[in-house]
Amino acid sequence: MDCEKLVSPHSFYKTSDVNRFLKHWLQSTNGNQKYLKREIRVLKVEVDSNMLEDLPVTPWNPKQRGQFFHFRNPLFNAAVDCSKGFDLLRDDGVLATVMPGDNTFSFNIWNERFPDIPKEDFRPNSVFY
């Protein structure tokens, strides 16, 4: 999969598929992917295993990245609270945050670890934070 954004509201993915994707991403060294800002949202993930099993995830460290990820798309922008997510750091220094939820999965690559997010992108009653 080589895309910048992916939103799948009706998926046939299982948590074991997500785990396999994360392990593949972690071992990736594709120079073209190094600084891409990727945003993946998958809904209706079937739970068949621990999504984060055998992955070197760490909880949010405020010294390593900001609390909010700047989600941008043609319809709207939003600040996504990633403080409850789990971070993965690749050997090439690329950092991503995984946010598993109830039958959902979000994955964000930080090309700016401390983004400057406009005030208007902090939306009241947003599902993102």
Backbone as a chain_set.jsonl record, in Angstrom:
{"seq": "MDCEKLVSPHSFYKTSDVNRFLKHWLQSTNGNQKYLKREIRVLKVEVDSNMLEDLPVTPWNPKQRGQFFHFRNPLFNAAVDCSKGFDLLRDDGVLATVMPGDNTFSFNIWNERFPDIPKEDFRPNSVFY", "coords": {"N": [[0.855, -1.161, 0.0], [0.755, 2.053, -1.011], [0.112, 4.937, -0.26], [-0.943, 8.236, 0.749], [-3.103, 8.922, 2.413], [-5.627, 6.988, 3.951], [-8.853, 5.951, 4.415], [-11.084, 3.747, 5.697], [-14.206, 2.934, 6.039], [-15.72, 0.605, 6.094], [-14.401, -2.215, 6.591], [-12.71, -5.35, 5.907], [-10.754, -6.181, 7.464], [-8.754, -7.79, 9.955], [-7.595, -7.788, 13.361], [-5.211, -9.174, 13.389], [-4.315, -8.772, 10.78], [-3.779, -6.037, 10.849], [-1.716, -6.037, 12.733], [0.242, -7.419, 11.303], [0.647, -5.576, 9.185], [1.727, -3.412, 10.678], [4.115, -4.542, 11.627], [5.408, -4.965, 9.195], [5.656, -2.282, 8.31], [7.34, -1.309, 10.304], [9.729, -2.618, 9.743], [10.327, -1.568, 7.327], [12.338, 0.22, 4.984], [12.063, 2.001, 3.009], [13.061, 4.706, 1.247], [11.438, 6.627, 0.01], [9.195, 6.638, 1.574], [9.971, 7.687, 3.954], [9.619, 10.389, 4.85], [6.974, 10.874, 4.356], [3.727, 11.948, 5.173], [1.541, 10.019, 6.639], [-1.771, 8.92, 7.028], [-3.959, 6.765, 8.401], [-7.108, 5.349, 8.759], [-9.119, 2.887, 9.924], [-12.166, 1.326, 10.15], [-14.427, -0.897, 11.836], [-12.89, -3.241, 12.425], [-12.218, -6.607, 12.741], [-11.836, -8.308, 15.735], [-9.388, -10.55, 16.372], [-7.078, -11.116, 17.594], [-4.364, -9.771, 19.631], [-3.746, -6.603, 18.65], [-1.35, -5.205, 18.959], [0.538, -7.054, 19.585], [3.76, -8.372, 20.2], [5.097, -6.087, 19.309], [7.298, -3.269, 19.495], [6.07, -1.107, 21.125], [5.583, 2.1, 22.681], [4.272, 4.159, 25.328], [2.848, 7.493, 24.999], [5.248, 10.035, 24.953], [5.805, 13.163, 26.012], [8.124, 14.564, 25.437], [9.043, 13.534, 23.129], [7.166, 13.802, 21.068], [4.373, 15.865, 19.999], [1.115, 16.273, 21.573], [-1.077, 16.418, 19.895], [-2.013, 15.437, 16.633], [-1.959, 16.755, 13.374], [-4.583, 16.44, 11.464], [-5.441, 16.466, 8.142], [-7.618, 17.078, 5.447], [-9.491, 17.366, 2.32], [-12.085, 18.152, 3.087], [-12.167, 19.005, 5.79], [-10.063, 20.12, 8.495], [-8.452, 18.841, 11.42], [-7.491, 18.605, 14.868], [-5.998, 15.856, 16.223], [-6.153, 14.034, 19.105], [-3.536, 12.321, 20.361], [-2.599, 11.323, 22.713], [-3.245, 9.029, 24.089], [-2.372, 7.072, 22.491], [-0.074, 4.631, 21.057], [3.366, 4.594, 20.475], [5.551, 3.898, 17.738], [8.841, 3.499, 16.809], [10.878, 3.611, 14.099], [13.975, 2.161, 12.864], [15.172, 4.021, 11.187], [14.479, 6.402, 12.299], [11.911, 7.364, 11.885], [8.798, 8.165, 13.217], [5.745, 6.834, 14.379], [2.308, 6.813, 15.391], [0.094, 4.578, 16.854], [-3.283, 3.983, 17.24], [-5.35, 2.02, 18.649], [-8.792, 1.16, 18.887], [-12.196, 0.5, 19.918], [-12.9, -1.908, 17.842], [-11.606, -0.427, 15.859], [-8.912, 1.268, 14.127], [-6.237, 3.474, 14.034], [-3.554, 5.16, 12.441], [-0.782, 7.142, 12.393], [1.821, 8.905, 10.841], [4.451, 10.841, 11.916], [5.666, 13.54, 10.448], [6.21, 15.984, 11.294], [7.038, 16.421, 14.449], [6.191, 18.102, 16.451], [3.742, 19.696, 15.652], [2.515, 22.846, 14.422], [-0.552, 23.76, 15.028], [-3.427, 25.279, 13.758], [-5.719, 27.265, 15.667], [-8.439, 27.044, 14.979], [-8.674, 24.452, 14.125], [-9.002, 22.866, 16.289], [-11.62, 21.397, 17.057], [-14.803, 21.781, 18.612], [-16.488, 19.181, 20.375], [-15.482, 17.171, 18.778], [-14.836, 14.043, 17.149], [-12.264, 13.432, 17.08], [-10.72, 14.225, 19.241]], "CA": [[0.0, 0.0, 0.0], [1.592, 3.236, -1.119], [-0.769, 6.096, -0.346], [-0.739, 9.164, 1.854], [-4.243, 8.845, 3.319], [-6.536, 5.874, 3.721], [-9.962, 5.854, 5.355], [-11.89, 2.59, 5.318], [-15.292, 2.826, 7.017], [-16.254, -0.758, 6.109], [-13.259, -3.052, 6.217], [-12.728, -6.778, 6.187], [-9.49, -6.435, 8.138], [-8.748, -8.33, 11.31], [-6.486, -7.228, 14.135], [-3.977, -9.851, 12.966], [-3.876, -8.082, 9.557], [-3.194, -4.764, 11.281], [-0.447, -6.371, 13.367], [1.174, -7.757, 10.219], [0.966, -4.306, 8.53], [2.615, -2.639, 11.551], [5.435, -5.188, 11.613], [6.002, -4.676, 7.884], [6.041, -0.868, 8.309], [8.467, -1.154, 11.22], [10.933, -3.138, 9.087], [10.485, -0.88, 6.049], [13.414, 1.212, 4.866], [11.808, 2.69, 1.746], [13.404, 6.123, 1.353], [10.319, 7.462, -0.412], [8.199, 6.676, 2.638], [10.555, 8.181, 5.195], [9.068, 11.649, 5.334], [5.576, 11.023, 3.998], [2.772, 12.031, 6.265], [0.502, 9.035, 6.361], [-2.892, 8.866, 7.956], [-4.79, 5.605, 8.088], [-8.219, 5.122, 9.67], [-9.864, 1.698, 9.517], [-13.274, 1.052, 11.052], [-14.989, -2.251, 11.804], [-11.828, -4.245, 12.416], [-12.609, -7.796, 13.496], [-10.848, -8.644, 16.758], [-9.032, -11.969, 16.419], [-5.814, -11.223, 18.339], [-3.893, -8.497, 20.158], [-3.235, -5.808, 17.54], [0.001, -4.711, 19.235], [1.356, -8.176, 20.056], [5.154, -8.484, 19.737], [5.563, -4.826, 18.723], [7.992, -2.442, 20.492], [5.331, 0.143, 21.304], [5.791, 2.846, 23.925], [3.235, 5.169, 25.526], [3.184, 8.851, 24.606], [6.284, 10.761, 25.677], [5.677, 14.554, 25.571], [9.412, 15.094, 24.969], [9.327, 12.929, 21.829], [6.222, 14.324, 20.076], [3.251, 16.612, 20.542], [-0.088, 15.528, 21.937], [-2.053, 16.456, 18.812], [-1.613, 15.227, 15.244], [-2.761, 17.625, 12.515], [-5.292, 15.679, 10.434], [-5.877, 17.379, 7.076], [-8.208, 16.514, 4.236], [-10.179, 18.426, 1.576], [-13.339, 18.575, 3.706], [-11.916, 19.718, 7.042], [-8.84, 19.812, 9.239], [-8.753, 18.624, 12.836], [-6.418, 18.2, 15.774], [-6.297, 14.518, 16.735], [-5.464, 13.782, 20.372], [-2.815, 11.04, 20.302], [-1.959, 11.095, 24.009], [-3.527, 7.667, 24.553], [-1.865, 6.158, 21.477], [1.192, 3.936, 21.284], [4.337, 5.016, 19.47], [6.502, 2.975, 17.124], [9.984, 4.226, 16.257], [11.666, 2.785, 13.182], [15.43, 2.323, 12.946], [15.583, 5.218, 10.446], [14.052, 7.576, 13.047], [10.528, 7.734, 11.585], [7.92, 7.889, 14.354], [4.32, 6.699, 14.083], [1.45, 6.535, 16.532], [-0.975, 3.615, 16.62], [-4.368, 4.195, 18.189], [-6.409, 1.021, 18.531], [-10.008, 1.46, 19.636], [-13.205, -0.555, 19.815], [-13.048, -2.32, 16.44], [-11.046, 0.588, 14.965], [-7.461, 1.378, 14.093], [-5.702, 4.692, 13.423], [-2.1, 5.118, 12.303], [-0.295, 8.443, 11.929], [3.266, 9.1, 10.773], [4.781, 12.213, 12.302], [6.787, 14.188, 9.768], [6.468, 17.097, 12.214], [6.726, 15.847, 15.766], [5.517, 19.126, 17.25], [3.128, 20.544, 14.629], [1.842, 24.097, 14.764], [-1.924, 23.519, 14.573], [-4.27, 26.469, 13.931], [-6.729, 27.187, 16.722], [-9.736, 26.628, 14.432], [-8.677, 23.007, 13.88], [-9.407, 22.214, 17.533], [-13.069, 21.491, 16.9], [-15.577, 21.336, 19.778], [-17.249, 17.935, 20.218], [-14.91, 16.396, 17.681], [-14.54, 12.64, 17.421], [-10.821, 13.277, 16.99], [-10.028, 14.462, 20.503]], "C": [[0.904, 1.227, 0.0], [0.703, 4.451, -1.337], [-0.535, 6.974, 0.875], [-1.86, 9.078, 2.878], [-5.108, 7.652, 2.935], [-7.586, 5.906, 4.817], [-10.855, 4.735, 4.85], [-13.006, 2.403, 6.342], [-15.88, 1.421, 7.127], [-15.152, -1.702, 5.653], [-13.542, -4.52, 6.498], [-11.438, -7.174, 6.889], [-9.729, -7.014, 9.521], [-7.575, -7.698, 12.047], [-5.17, -7.909, 13.782], [-3.435, -9.241, 11.67], [-3.187, -6.764, 9.905], [-1.828, -5.009, 11.907], [0.616, -6.676, 12.315], [1.593, -6.497, 9.453], [1.966, -3.503, 9.364], [4.018, -3.235, 11.582], [6.148, -4.929, 10.291], [6.484, -3.222, 7.829], [7.295, -0.66, 9.165], [9.778, -1.612, 10.582], [11.227, -2.439, 7.763], [11.646, 0.106, 6.097], [13.262, 1.989, 3.568], [12.051, 4.183, 1.916], [12.283, 7.048, 0.945], [9.271, 7.601, 0.682], [8.693, 7.411, 3.876], [9.874, 9.433, 5.722], [7.625, 11.879, 4.916], [4.719, 11.112, 5.245], [1.639, 11.086, 5.922], [-0.537, 9.06, 7.456], [-3.774, 7.708, 7.521], [-5.849, 5.469, 9.173], [-9.005, 3.93, 9.133], [-10.919, 1.422, 10.585], [-13.743, -0.386, 10.852], [-13.914, -3.312, 11.611], [-12.273, -5.412, 13.29], [-11.491, -8.174, 14.464], [-10.611, -10.151, 16.752], [-7.713, -12.196, 17.15], [-5.482, -9.847, 18.908], [-3.202, -7.735, 19.025], [-1.771, -5.415, 17.724], [0.956, -5.811, 19.703], [2.727, -8.205, 19.376], [5.661, -7.236, 19.014], [6.212, -3.971, 19.811], [7.318, -1.079, 20.673], [5.666, 0.778, 22.652], [4.644, 3.833, 24.083], [3.754, 6.548, 25.125], [4.219, 9.462, 25.538], [6.247, 12.204, 25.18], [6.989, 15.179, 25.101], [9.74, 14.592, 23.561], [8.419, 13.455, 20.715], [5.112, 15.084, 20.782], [2.071, 15.708, 20.866], [-1.042, 15.392, 20.752], [-1.402, 16.28, 17.451], [-2.516, 16.098, 14.385], [-3.317, 16.816, 11.347], [-5.83, 16.664, 9.407], [-6.501, 16.58, 5.942], [-8.998, 17.608, 3.532], [-11.449, 18.945, 2.239], [-13.143, 19.388, 4.974], [-10.563, 19.309, 7.6], [-9.225, 19.635, 10.699], [-7.484, 18.274, 13.592], [-6.829, 16.867, 16.39], [-5.477, 14.29, 18.002], [-4.851, 12.385, 20.338], [-2.163, 10.69, 21.636], [-2.199, 9.685, 24.55], [-3.058, 6.619, 23.544], [-0.544, 5.528, 21.889], [2.136, 4.261, 20.138], [5.229, 3.869, 19.024], [7.603, 3.815, 16.497], [10.793, 3.275, 15.395], [13.144, 3.074, 13.358], [15.92, 3.564, 12.214], [15.085, 6.505, 11.097], [12.635, 8.032, 12.775], [9.635, 7.255, 12.727], [6.473, 7.821, 13.884], [3.574, 6.427, 15.378], [0.315, 5.629, 16.085], [-2.034, 3.865, 17.68], [-5.46, 3.157, 17.953], [-7.606, 1.444, 19.375], [-10.957, 0.284, 19.546], [-13.478, -0.835, 18.342], [-12.565, -1.264, 15.447], [-9.527, 0.593, 15.076], [-7.099, 2.684, 13.399], [-4.185, 4.625, 13.476], [-1.657, 6.444, 11.705], [1.225, 8.461, 11.94], [3.544, 10.577, 11.008], [5.95, 12.722, 11.46], [7.126, 15.494, 10.469], [6.075, 16.585, 13.595], [6.016, 16.826, 16.693], [4.857, 20.111, 16.288], [2.484, 21.795, 15.212], [0.436, 24.007, 14.178], [-2.761, 24.774, 14.81], [-5.388, 26.229, 14.944], [-8.07, 26.653, 16.197], [-9.806, 25.128, 14.13], [-8.912, 22.193, 15.151], [-10.923, 22.36, 17.61], [-13.795, 21.019, 18.164], [-16.382, 20.081, 19.428], [-16.749, 17.076, 19.06], [-14.684, 14.957, 18.101], [-13.042, 12.415, 17.468], [-10.094, 13.553, 18.294], [-10.996, 14.542, 21.642]], "O": [[1.717, 1.412, 0.905], [0.56, 4.935, -2.46], [-0.007, 6.527, 1.893], [-1.607, 9.151, 4.08], [-5.294, 7.35, 1.757], [-7.257, 5.889, 6.003], [-11.326, 4.769, 3.713], [-12.794, 1.791, 7.389], [-16.476, 1.082, 8.15], [-14.998, -1.955, 4.458], [-14.475, -4.875, 7.218], [-11.068, -8.348, 6.913], [-10.751, -6.768, 10.161], [-6.669, -7.141, 11.427], [-4.114, -7.282, 13.868], [-2.22, -9.197, 11.476], [-2.153, -6.419, 9.334], [-0.882, -4.267, 11.64], [1.759, -6.235, 12.433], [2.765, -6.354, 9.104], [2.938, -2.973, 8.828], [5.004, -2.498, 11.565], [7.357, -4.699, 10.27], [7.59, -2.953, 7.358], [8.199, 0.082, 8.781], [10.831, -1.04, 10.863], [12.262, -2.69, 7.145], [11.899, 0.741, 7.121], [14.228, 2.573, 3.078], [11.322, 4.851, 2.649], [12.176, 8.153, 1.477], [8.535, 8.587, 0.71], [7.897, 7.727, 4.761], [9.585, 9.526, 6.915], [7.101, 12.977, 5.103], [4.965, 10.431, 6.241], [0.864, 11.346, 5.002], [-0.229, 9.201, 8.639], [-4.274, 7.686, 6.396], [-5.533, 5.472, 10.363], [-9.501, 3.968, 8.007], [-10.606, 1.301, 11.769], [-13.48, -1.001, 9.819], [-14.023, -4.171, 10.737], [-12.657, -5.222, 14.444], [-10.34, -8.34, 14.061], [-11.504, -10.932, 17.08], [-7.278, -13.336, 17.309], [-6.218, -8.882, 18.699], [-2.18, -8.185, 18.506], [-1.032, -5.304, 16.746], [2.059, -5.521, 20.166], [2.841, -8.08, 18.157], [6.568, -7.33, 18.187], [5.725, -3.949, 20.942], [7.917, -0.036, 20.41], [5.986, 0.092, 23.623], [4.093, 4.3, 23.086], [4.956, 6.738, 24.935], [4.08, 9.411, 26.76], [6.622, 12.459, 24.036], [6.973, 16.216, 24.437], [10.602, 15.148, 22.881], [8.837, 13.547, 19.56], [4.93, 14.969, 21.994], [2.037, 14.539, 20.483], [-1.731, 14.382, 20.616], [-0.376, 16.891, 17.152], [-3.718, 16.175, 14.639], [-2.617, 16.544, 10.372], [-6.578, 17.581, 9.745], [-5.98, 15.542, 5.532], [-9.164, 18.689, 4.096], [-11.853, 20.078, 1.976], [-13.869, 20.353, 5.213], [-9.998, 18.284, 7.219], [-10.21, 20.21, 11.162], [-6.536, 17.722, 13.034], [-7.889, 16.764, 17.008], [-4.248, 14.347, 17.969], [-5.569, 11.386, 20.292], [-1.267, 9.847, 21.683], [-1.431, 9.205, 25.384], [-3.312, 5.426, 23.715], [0.022, 5.853, 22.933], [1.75, 4.208, 18.97], [5.606, 2.998, 19.809], [7.324, 4.742, 15.736], [11.325, 2.274, 15.874], [13.526, 4.097, 13.925], [16.964, 4.114, 12.565], [15.243, 7.585, 10.528], [12.186, 9.006, 13.379], [9.703, 6.1, 13.148], [6.029, 8.649, 13.089], [4.129, 5.884, 16.333], [-0.338, 5.878, 15.072], [-1.729, 3.949, 18.869], [-6.378, 3.376, 17.162], [-7.444, 2.02, 20.451], [-10.562, -0.809, 19.14], [-14.199, -0.088, 17.681], [-13.054, -1.207, 14.318], [-8.945, 0.006, 15.987], [-7.591, 2.971, 12.308], [-3.605, 4.103, 14.428], [-2.111, 6.824, 10.625], [1.848, 8.077, 12.929], [2.944, 11.446, 10.376], [7.101, 12.376, 11.727], [8.204, 16.051, 10.264], [4.897, 16.348, 13.862], [5.317, 16.413, 17.619], [5.341, 21.23, 16.119], [1.982, 21.797, 16.336], [0.254, 24.16, 12.97], [-2.806, 25.285, 15.929], [-5.924, 25.126, 15.052], [-8.754, 25.898, 16.889], [-10.892, 24.596, 13.903], [-9.009, 20.967, 15.095], [-11.437, 23.333, 18.162], [-13.449, 19.981, 18.726], [-16.892, 19.949, 18.315], [-17.522, 16.343, 18.443], [-14.379, 14.678, 19.26], [-12.586, 11.336, 17.848], [-8.942, 13.146, 18.44], [-10.588, 14.739, 22.787]]}, "num_chains": 1, "name": "protein.A"}
